[in-house]
Amino acid sequence: MSAEPANTRGVPFKPHPFIARDVALQRRPDGVLLLHSRLPLKADLPHLPAILAKHAAATPDRTWLAQRRGPGRQWQHLRYGEAKRQVDAVTQALLGMRHRGRCVMVLSGNSLEHAVLQLAAMQAGMPYAPVTPAYSLLTTNLTTLQAMADVLKPAVVFAQNGRQFERALRGLLLPADTQRVCVDDPLAVPVANQPLHRWADWLATAPTGEVAASTAAIAPKTVAKYLFTSGSTGQAKAVTITHEMLSLGAALHEQMEIRSSEDAHRELLDWLPWSHVAGGSILFATTLAAGGTAWLDEGKPVPGLFDETLRNLREVSPTQFGSVPIGFTMLVEALEQDASLASCFFRRLQRVSYAGAKMPDSIFKRMQALAVQATGMRIPFTSAFGSTETSASVTMSHWATESAGCIGLPHPGVQLKLLPLGEGRFELRVRSPANTPGYLDRPDATAAAFDDEGYFIMGDAVQFADPNDVNEGLVFAGRVSEEFKLQSGIFVRVGALRVEAIESAAGLLADVVIAGADQPCLALLAWPNLNACRQRAGTPDASAADLVRARWLRAAVRQAFLAHNAQEGGSSRRIHRVLLLAEPADMGQGEITDKGYINQRRVLERRASDVARLFADEPDADVITID
């Protein structure tokens, strides 16, 4: 494990053109608080196809997207001018099908062709609907994917590689006229009596005046795409995303910085999936709005796949970088061991961002120590908060914070409604021009999602970083639906306790799930931090199974939580048992999203037998008893 990082507090931050903080707080007699920015919203971005056309005309040779391709895995560039040509060709191919208003469903992940298709679908008046590739590739059945297809009733289904997605392409029950298209390895035998289109044929289509006419017909309320909510265990819900929502979501984020034409060209290494709102709506749209460059990273913040991200960071020096907290944990460990990698990473970096959960303070401090070592300054860390239904645009920390955890203040144009929960916590609701009009063909779910004043019900809790100074922002205080009661009736705040548990383990644990609903005490299912444990033990080849049985690790975990419990007086904070897991969280089973987040509810459901072992009257030898 790393030594304690140097104290960097007081070292200046790298200057960044954030807007000033200026919010208003209104208190209602019933204790409800209303919070909004006094700054006006500057909603001046056109729809995304129009933005592409603008940059294609102004900077046709600038790289928009780059992705590793071929046997040598060299970067292939898609430049703005060529992207516009391809988008118009594919638009014409789609218009030729005469399916305006029908969906284009994308099964595969981020790619150059995927980007072209989504803008072409928008120009053709066909809502674009990307879905998580895991539903095609990593599950034992196609139940979830079929439910999504039943909602969408797509006219077109796209997969990057026909052979890789053959099971889904052949197994899905789709409308009889659904067309299928692949880029690589197309299937030789037709599916459901429909030909499998080749992407190259679509690119060869000559645009006509129909393309310009169809693009001109795009209106603010026109549906641009559908995104499925992640982490739900019920019926799949497709969130309606209009062109106005996409433009406003990008504008809300762009307005948090005051940039000029002389500012450095924006470049980012982008791994966040386009099937989710952060990557597919915000990063995609803001990069395009800025005329920036996105290097598509096929790595992910999970063991074995993060090596690809590190390889890319040795070649790409981004101006901004974002990830989830576990991704930063992996990055810190790599940067501390490789000075040349750290130098490349920080060379042009202007700010970093994290979302999904609170970043452990130890990781925040280690990142800042690395930044000071490489640049002589600290790097501004930002965090944002939102949901698919709110265009991921509710709050953002648009200033350099001294510690992790702040989710910021509302964007201009966004109104927050805070309902008191007690002990300084509030349930958060949102009213915004970037809110969804609802769920596709689900009026019941749409009605339940909004309160009687038109605020979207987030289901999350927040608290003020400083109750005496609203300008210090809000702190995420847990997912209300994840909280539970012990047998004693005491509530457990899962979100905050999860972060504290990871911190208490001092780098030994990569992630944990809190168990204890209707039980007499709390316990953890926990995954070891493989890299840190191997380094500490001096066994670089140790498997996860070896580590969970290692006496030294079990003893260290027990000591860590003995110390944690000694500082916690209440039963809602004390950890009594821990079970280390060798089997990683399974994305295909819904235990982890493709953004790298642990789905607490799904893990507890799938590993019910392990939970039972934690609370057995006589726990087996694998269970670590703390006290």
Secondary structure, DSSP 8 states (H G I E B T S, - for coil): --------TTS-B----B----EEEEE-TTS-EEEEESS--------HHHHHHHHHHH-TTSEEEEEEETTTTEEEEEEHHHHHHHHHHHHHHHHTTT-TTS-EEE-S-S-HHHHHHHHHHHHTT--EEE--THHHHTSSS-HHHHHHHHHH--SEEEEEETTTTHHHHHHS---TT-EEEEEES--SS-BTTB-EEEHHHHHT----HHHHHHHHT--TTSEEEEEE-SS--SS--EEEEEHHHHHHHHHHHHTTB---TTS---EEEE-S-TTSHIIIIIIHHHHHHTT-EEEE----SSTTTHHHHHHHHTT---SEEEE-HHHHHHHHHHHHH-HHHHHHHHSS--EEEE-SS---HHHHHHHHHHHHHHHSSB--EEEEE--GGGTT-SEE--S--SSS-EEEEE-TT-EEEEEEEETTEEEEEEE-TTS---BTT-HHHHHHHB-TTS-EEEEEEEEESSTT-GGG-EEEEEEGGG-EE-TTS-EE-HHHHHHHHHHHTTTSEEEEEEE-TTSSSEEEEEEE-HHHHHHHHT-TT--HHHHHH-HHHHHHHHHHHHHHHHT--STTT-EEEEEE-SS---GGGTSB-TTS-B-HHHHHHHTHHHHHHHT-SS--TTEEE--
